[in-house]
Amino acid sequence: MEAIEDIVIVGAGLAGLATVLGLHRKGIKCLILEASPELRASGFGFTMWTNAWRAMDALGIGDKLREHHVLGERLTILSTSGKTLSDDRISGVHGKSGFLEFRCVKRDILLKTLKDELPTDTIRYS
């Protein structure tokens, strides 16, 4: 018997996994079609700021990710010649929307955390 999904998402990258997790949390059955034989973590990592952490909290994985990634305390911007253009303390700073949070996140940990929150049959690999 063929399974019936409410929604099919193409690609198990960050956007696909996060979208499906959000829908899963709302009770909507989804299927992800991934061309690779396994999750691909192209690139090493990136910096996530306050709004991205709010999105991770809304998905229910913010605290799991925080366990593996250190809170940034300073933000230093250098020119291509190495001259300091800006050096600001971020730790404990509150912006218009509250506490500023930034962490450098490893892409593979983020992908695995998203995947691990989904039912095992959610991703169909090539």
PyMOL CGO cylinders between C-alpha atoms (Angstrom):
from pymol import cmd
from pymol.cgo import CYLINDER

trace = [
    CYLINDER, 0.00, 0.00, 0.00, 1.31, 3.42, -0.94, 0.3, 1, 1, 1, 1, 1, 1,
    CYLINDER, 1.31, 3.42, -0.94, 1.81, 6.03, 1.80, 0.3, 1, 1, 1, 1, 1, 1,
    CYLINDER, 1.81, 6.03, 1.80, -0.06, 9.31, 1.47, 0.3, 1, 1, 1, 1, 1, 1,
    CYLINDER, -0.06, 9.31, 1.47, 1.71, 12.47, 2.61, 0.3, 1, 1, 1, 1, 1, 1,
    CYLINDER, 1.71, 12.47, 2.61, 0.14, 15.87, 3.11, 0.3, 1, 1, 1, 1, 1, 1,
    CYLINDER, 0.14, 15.87, 3.11, 3.23, 17.64, 1.77, 0.3, 1, 1, 1, 1, 1, 1,
    CYLINDER, 3.23, 17.64, 1.77, 6.37, 16.60, -0.13, 0.3, 1, 1, 1, 1, 1, 1,
    CYLINDER, 6.37, 16.60, -0.13, 9.53, 18.72, 0.25, 0.3, 1, 1, 1, 1, 1, 1,
    CYLINDER, 9.53, 18.72, 0.25, 12.42, 18.34, -2.18, 0.3, 1, 1, 1, 1, 1, 1,
    CYLINDER, 12.42, 18.34, -2.18, 15.81, 18.54, -0.45, 0.3, 1, 1, 1, 1, 1, 1,
    CYLINDER, 15.81, 18.54, -0.45, 16.98, 17.67, 3.06, 0.3, 1, 1, 1, 1, 1, 1,
    CYLINDER, 16.98, 17.67, 3.06, 19.03, 20.83, 3.52, 0.3, 1, 1, 1, 1, 1, 1,
    CYLINDER, 19.03, 20.83, 3.52, 18.56, 23.34, 6.32, 0.3, 1, 1, 1, 1, 1, 1,
    CYLINDER, 18.56, 23.34, 6.32, 15.43, 24.89, 4.82, 0.3, 1, 1, 1, 1, 1, 1,
    CYLINDER, 15.43, 24.89, 4.82, 13.79, 21.57, 3.95, 0.3, 1, 1, 1, 1, 1, 1,
    CYLINDER, 13.79, 21.57, 3.95, 14.48, 19.97, 7.33, 0.3, 1, 1, 1, 1, 1, 1,
    CYLINDER, 14.48, 19.97, 7.33, 13.42, 23.05, 9.31, 0.3, 1, 1, 1, 1, 1, 1,
    CYLINDER, 13.42, 23.05, 9.31, 10.22, 23.43, 7.27, 0.3, 1, 1, 1, 1, 1, 1,
    CYLINDER, 10.22, 23.43, 7.27, 9.27, 19.79, 7.72, 0.3, 1, 1, 1, 1, 1, 1,
    CYLINDER, 9.27, 19.79, 7.72, 10.04, 19.87, 11.45, 0.3, 1, 1, 1, 1, 1, 1,
    CYLINDER, 10.04, 19.87, 11.45, 7.79, 22.91, 11.88, 0.3, 1, 1, 1, 1, 1, 1,
    CYLINDER, 7.79, 22.91, 11.88, 5.00, 21.19, 9.96, 0.3, 1, 1, 1, 1, 1, 1,
    CYLINDER, 5.00, 21.19, 9.96, 5.55, 17.94, 11.89, 0.3, 1, 1, 1, 1, 1, 1,
    CYLINDER, 5.55, 17.94, 11.89, 5.17, 19.86, 15.17, 0.3, 1, 1, 1, 1, 1, 1,
    CYLINDER, 5.17, 19.86, 15.17, 1.77, 21.05, 13.84, 0.3, 1, 1, 1, 1, 1, 1,
    CYLINDER, 1.77, 21.05, 13.84, 0.72, 17.47, 13.05, 0.3, 1, 1, 1, 1, 1, 1,
    CYLINDER, 0.72, 17.47, 13.05, 1.16, 17.67, 9.28, 0.3, 1, 1, 1, 1, 1, 1,
    CYLINDER, 1.16, 17.67, 9.28, 2.68, 14.54, 7.74, 0.3, 1, 1, 1, 1, 1, 1,
    CYLINDER, 2.68, 14.54, 7.74, 5.49, 15.31, 5.29, 0.3, 1, 1, 1, 1, 1, 1,
    CYLINDER, 5.49, 15.31, 5.29, 7.98, 13.48, 3.14, 0.3, 1, 1, 1, 1, 1, 1,
    CYLINDER, 7.98, 13.48, 3.14, 11.41, 14.85, 2.18, 0.3, 1, 1, 1, 1, 1, 1,
    CYLINDER, 11.41, 14.85, 2.18, 12.94, 13.63, -1.08, 0.3, 1, 1, 1, 1, 1, 1,
    CYLINDER, 12.94, 13.63, -1.08, 16.75, 13.85, -0.94, 0.3, 1, 1, 1, 1, 1, 1,
    CYLINDER, 16.75, 13.85, -0.94, 18.90, 13.15, -4.02, 0.3, 1, 1, 1, 1, 1, 1,
    CYLINDER, 18.90, 13.15, -4.02, 21.94, 12.15, -1.96, 0.3, 1, 1, 1, 1, 1, 1,
    CYLINDER, 21.94, 12.15, -1.96, 22.31, 8.78, -0.23, 0.3, 1, 1, 1, 1, 1, 1,
    CYLINDER, 22.31, 8.78, -0.23, 22.70, 10.60, 3.13, 0.3, 1, 1, 1, 1, 1, 1,
    CYLINDER, 22.70, 10.60, 3.13, 22.54, 14.07, 4.68, 0.3, 1, 1, 1, 1, 1, 1,
    CYLINDER, 22.54, 14.07, 4.68, 25.10, 16.43, 3.16, 0.3, 1, 1, 1, 1, 1, 1,
    CYLINDER, 25.10, 16.43, 3.16, 26.82, 19.05, 5.26, 0.3, 1, 1, 1, 1, 1, 1,
    CYLINDER, 26.82, 19.05, 5.26, 28.46, 21.24, 2.62, 0.3, 1, 1, 1, 1, 1, 1,
    CYLINDER, 28.46, 21.24, 2.62, 30.43, 24.01, 4.24, 0.3, 1, 1, 1, 1, 1, 1,
    CYLINDER, 30.43, 24.01, 4.24, 31.60, 24.06, 7.82, 0.3, 1, 1, 1, 1, 1, 1,
    CYLINDER, 31.60, 24.06, 7.82, 29.37, 26.43, 9.72, 0.3, 1, 1, 1, 1, 1, 1,
    CYLINDER, 29.37, 26.43, 9.72, 27.89, 29.86, 10.01, 0.3, 1, 1, 1, 1, 1, 1,
    CYLINDER, 27.89, 29.86, 10.01, 26.86, 32.43, 12.61, 0.3, 1, 1, 1, 1, 1, 1,
    CYLINDER, 26.86, 32.43, 12.61, 23.29, 32.45, 13.89, 0.3, 1, 1, 1, 1, 1, 1,
    CYLINDER, 23.29, 32.45, 13.89, 21.94, 35.60, 15.50, 0.3, 1, 1, 1, 1, 1, 1,
    CYLINDER, 21.94, 35.60, 15.50, 19.02, 36.29, 17.83, 0.3, 1, 1, 1, 1, 1, 1,
    CYLINDER, 19.02, 36.29, 17.83, 16.14, 35.79, 15.38, 0.3, 1, 1, 1, 1, 1, 1,
    CYLINDER, 16.14, 35.79, 15.38, 17.59, 32.50, 14.13, 0.3, 1, 1, 1, 1, 1, 1,
    CYLINDER, 17.59, 32.50, 14.13, 17.79, 31.27, 17.74, 0.3, 1, 1, 1, 1, 1, 1,
    CYLINDER, 17.79, 31.27, 17.74, 14.16, 32.26, 18.26, 0.3, 1, 1, 1, 1, 1, 1,
    CYLINDER, 14.16, 32.26, 18.26, 13.29, 30.15, 15.22, 0.3, 1, 1, 1, 1, 1, 1,
    CYLINDER, 13.29, 30.15, 15.22, 15.27, 27.21, 16.65, 0.3, 1, 1, 1, 1, 1, 1,
    CYLINDER, 15.27, 27.21, 16.65, 13.43, 27.64, 19.97, 0.3, 1, 1, 1, 1, 1, 1,
    CYLINDER, 13.43, 27.64, 19.97, 10.09, 27.64, 18.12, 0.3, 1, 1, 1, 1, 1, 1,
    CYLINDER, 10.09, 27.64, 18.12, 11.12, 24.35, 16.46, 0.3, 1, 1, 1, 1, 1, 1,
    CYLINDER, 11.12, 24.35, 16.46, 12.02, 22.94, 19.89, 0.3, 1, 1, 1, 1, 1, 1,
    CYLINDER, 12.02, 22.94, 19.89, 15.75, 22.44, 19.21, 0.3, 1, 1, 1, 1, 1, 1,
    CYLINDER, 15.75, 22.44, 19.21, 17.31, 25.68, 20.48, 0.3, 1, 1, 1, 1, 1, 1,
    CYLINDER, 17.31, 25.68, 20.48, 18.57, 24.29, 23.78, 0.3, 1, 1, 1, 1, 1, 1,
    CYLINDER, 18.57, 24.29, 23.78, 19.96, 21.13, 22.14, 0.3, 1, 1, 1, 1, 1, 1,
    CYLINDER, 19.96, 21.13, 22.14, 21.98, 23.29, 19.76, 0.3, 1, 1, 1, 1, 1, 1,
    CYLINDER, 21.98, 23.29, 19.76, 23.15, 25.65, 22.50, 0.3, 1, 1, 1, 1, 1, 1,
    CYLINDER, 23.15, 25.65, 22.50, 24.74, 22.67, 24.30, 0.3, 1, 1, 1, 1, 1, 1,
    CYLINDER, 24.74, 22.67, 24.30, 27.24, 22.35, 21.43, 0.3, 1, 1, 1, 1, 1, 1,
    CYLINDER, 27.24, 22.35, 21.43, 27.89, 25.99, 20.53, 0.3, 1, 1, 1, 1, 1, 1,
    CYLINDER, 27.89, 25.99, 20.53, 29.51, 28.72, 22.62, 0.3, 1, 1, 1, 1, 1, 1,
    CYLINDER, 29.51, 28.72, 22.62, 27.77, 32.07, 23.06, 0.3, 1, 1, 1, 1, 1, 1,
    CYLINDER, 27.77, 32.07, 23.06, 29.73, 34.84, 21.34, 0.3, 1, 1, 1, 1, 1, 1,
    CYLINDER, 29.73, 34.84, 21.34, 31.03, 37.57, 23.63, 0.3, 1, 1, 1, 1, 1, 1,
    CYLINDER, 31.03, 37.57, 23.63, 32.73, 39.95, 21.21, 0.3, 1, 1, 1, 1, 1, 1,
    CYLINDER, 32.73, 39.95, 21.21, 32.33, 40.89, 17.59, 0.3, 1, 1, 1, 1, 1, 1,
    CYLINDER, 32.33, 40.89, 17.59, 35.48, 42.09, 15.86, 0.3, 1, 1, 1, 1, 1, 1,
    CYLINDER, 35.48, 42.09, 15.86, 35.47, 43.18, 12.23, 0.3, 1, 1, 1, 1, 1, 1,
    CYLINDER, 35.47, 43.18, 12.23, 38.77, 43.39, 10.37, 0.3, 1, 1, 1, 1, 1, 1,
    CYLINDER, 38.77, 43.39, 10.37, 39.64, 44.89, 7.00, 0.3, 1, 1, 1, 1, 1, 1,
    CYLINDER, 39.64, 44.89, 7.00, 41.33, 42.75, 4.35, 0.3, 1, 1, 1, 1, 1, 1,
    CYLINDER, 41.33, 42.75, 4.35, 44.65, 44.24, 5.50, 0.3, 1, 1, 1, 1, 1, 1,
    CYLINDER, 44.65, 44.24, 5.50, 44.02, 43.18, 9.10, 0.3, 1, 1, 1, 1, 1, 1,
    CYLINDER, 44.02, 43.18, 9.10, 43.11, 46.61, 10.49, 0.3, 1, 1, 1, 1, 1, 1,
    CYLINDER, 43.11, 46.61, 10.49, 40.43, 46.50, 13.20, 0.3, 1, 1, 1, 1, 1, 1,
    CYLINDER, 40.43, 46.50, 13.20, 37.35, 48.30, 11.93, 0.3, 1, 1, 1, 1, 1, 1,
    CYLINDER, 37.35, 48.30, 11.93, 35.11, 47.49, 14.86, 0.3, 1, 1, 1, 1, 1, 1,
    CYLINDER, 35.11, 47.49, 14.86, 35.51, 45.65, 18.16, 0.3, 1, 1, 1, 1, 1, 1,
    CYLINDER, 35.51, 45.65, 18.16, 32.36, 45.45, 20.23, 0.3, 1, 1, 1, 1, 1, 1,
    CYLINDER, 32.36, 45.45, 20.23, 31.38, 43.57, 23.36, 0.3, 1, 1, 1, 1, 1, 1,
    CYLINDER, 31.38, 43.57, 23.36, 28.14, 41.71, 22.62, 0.3, 1, 1, 1, 1, 1, 1,
    CYLINDER, 28.14, 41.71, 22.62, 27.76, 39.60, 25.76, 0.3, 1, 1, 1, 1, 1, 1,
    CYLINDER, 27.76, 39.60, 25.76, 24.90, 40.82, 27.94, 0.3, 1, 1, 1, 1, 1, 1,
    CYLINDER, 24.90, 40.82, 27.94, 23.79, 43.47, 25.44, 0.3, 1, 1, 1, 1, 1, 1,
    CYLINDER, 23.79, 43.47, 25.44, 20.07, 44.04, 24.94, 0.3, 1, 1, 1, 1, 1, 1,
    CYLINDER, 20.07, 44.04, 24.94, 18.71, 45.31, 21.65, 0.3, 1, 1, 1, 1, 1, 1,
    CYLINDER, 18.71, 45.31, 21.65, 15.22, 46.48, 20.69, 0.3, 1, 1, 1, 1, 1, 1,
    CYLINDER, 15.22, 46.48, 20.69, 13.96, 42.89, 20.82, 0.3, 1, 1, 1, 1, 1, 1,
    CYLINDER, 13.96, 42.89, 20.82, 15.81, 41.86, 23.97, 0.3, 1, 1, 1, 1, 1, 1,
    CYLINDER, 15.81, 41.86, 23.97, 19.00, 39.93, 24.63, 0.3, 1, 1, 1, 1, 1, 1,
    CYLINDER, 19.00, 39.93, 24.63, 21.42, 39.67, 21.67, 0.3, 1, 1, 1, 1, 1, 1,
    CYLINDER, 21.42, 39.67, 21.67, 22.58, 36.12, 21.03, 0.3, 1, 1, 1, 1, 1, 1,
    CYLINDER, 22.58, 36.12, 21.03, 25.08, 34.95, 18.45, 0.3, 1, 1, 1, 1, 1, 1,
    CYLINDER, 25.08, 34.95, 18.45, 26.83, 31.61, 18.13, 0.3, 1, 1, 1, 1, 1, 1,
    CYLINDER, 26.83, 31.61, 18.13, 28.85, 29.99, 15.37, 0.3, 1, 1, 1, 1, 1, 1,
    CYLINDER, 28.85, 29.99, 15.37, 27.00, 26.79, 14.50, 0.3, 1, 1, 1, 1, 1, 1,
    CYLINDER, 27.00, 26.79, 14.50, 28.41, 23.66, 12.90, 0.3, 1, 1, 1, 1, 1, 1,
    CYLINDER, 28.41, 23.66, 12.90, 26.27, 22.82, 9.90, 0.3, 1, 1, 1, 1, 1, 1,
    CYLINDER, 26.27, 22.82, 9.90, 26.47, 19.04, 10.42, 0.3, 1, 1, 1, 1, 1, 1,
    CYLINDER, 26.47, 19.04, 10.42, 25.27, 19.31, 14.03, 0.3, 1, 1, 1, 1, 1, 1,
    CYLINDER, 25.27, 19.31, 14.03, 22.35, 21.52, 12.98, 0.3, 1, 1, 1, 1, 1, 1,
    CYLINDER, 22.35, 21.52, 12.98, 21.32, 19.11, 10.20, 0.3, 1, 1, 1, 1, 1, 1,
    CYLINDER, 21.32, 19.11, 10.20, 21.59, 16.07, 12.49, 0.3, 1, 1, 1, 1, 1, 1,
    CYLINDER, 21.59, 16.07, 12.49, 19.62, 17.79, 15.26, 0.3, 1, 1, 1, 1, 1, 1,
    CYLINDER, 19.62, 17.79, 15.26, 16.81, 18.68, 12.84, 0.3, 1, 1, 1, 1, 1, 1,
    CYLINDER, 16.81, 18.68, 12.84, 16.78, 15.16, 11.35, 0.3, 1, 1, 1, 1, 1, 1,
    CYLINDER, 16.78, 15.16, 11.35, 16.77, 13.45, 14.75, 0.3, 1, 1, 1, 1, 1, 1,
    CYLINDER, 16.77, 13.45, 14.75, 13.54, 15.27, 15.70, 0.3, 1, 1, 1, 1, 1, 1,
    CYLINDER, 13.54, 15.27, 15.70, 11.68, 13.81, 12.71, 0.3, 1, 1, 1, 1, 1, 1,
    CYLINDER, 11.68, 13.81, 12.71, 10.04, 10.38, 12.44, 0.3, 1, 1, 1, 1, 1, 1,
    CYLINDER, 10.04, 10.38, 12.44, 12.48, 7.88, 10.91, 0.3, 1, 1, 1, 1, 1, 1,
    CYLINDER, 12.48, 7.88, 10.91, 10.53, 7.47, 7.67, 0.3, 1, 1, 1, 1, 1, 1,
    CYLINDER, 10.53, 7.47, 7.67, 10.35, 11.20, 6.90, 0.3, 1, 1, 1, 1, 1, 1,
    CYLINDER, 10.35, 11.20, 6.90, 13.38, 11.36, 4.57, 0.3, 1, 1, 1, 1, 1, 1,
    CYLINDER, 13.38, 11.36, 4.57, 13.59, 9.26, 1.42, 0.3, 1, 1, 1, 1, 1, 1,
    CYLINDER, 13.59, 9.26, 1.42, 17.19, 9.15, 0.19, 0.3, 1, 1, 1, 1, 1, 1,
    CYLINDER, 17.19, 9.15, 0.19, 18.26, 8.41, -3.39, 0.3, 1, 1, 1, 1, 1, 1,
]
cmd.load_cgo(trace, "trace")
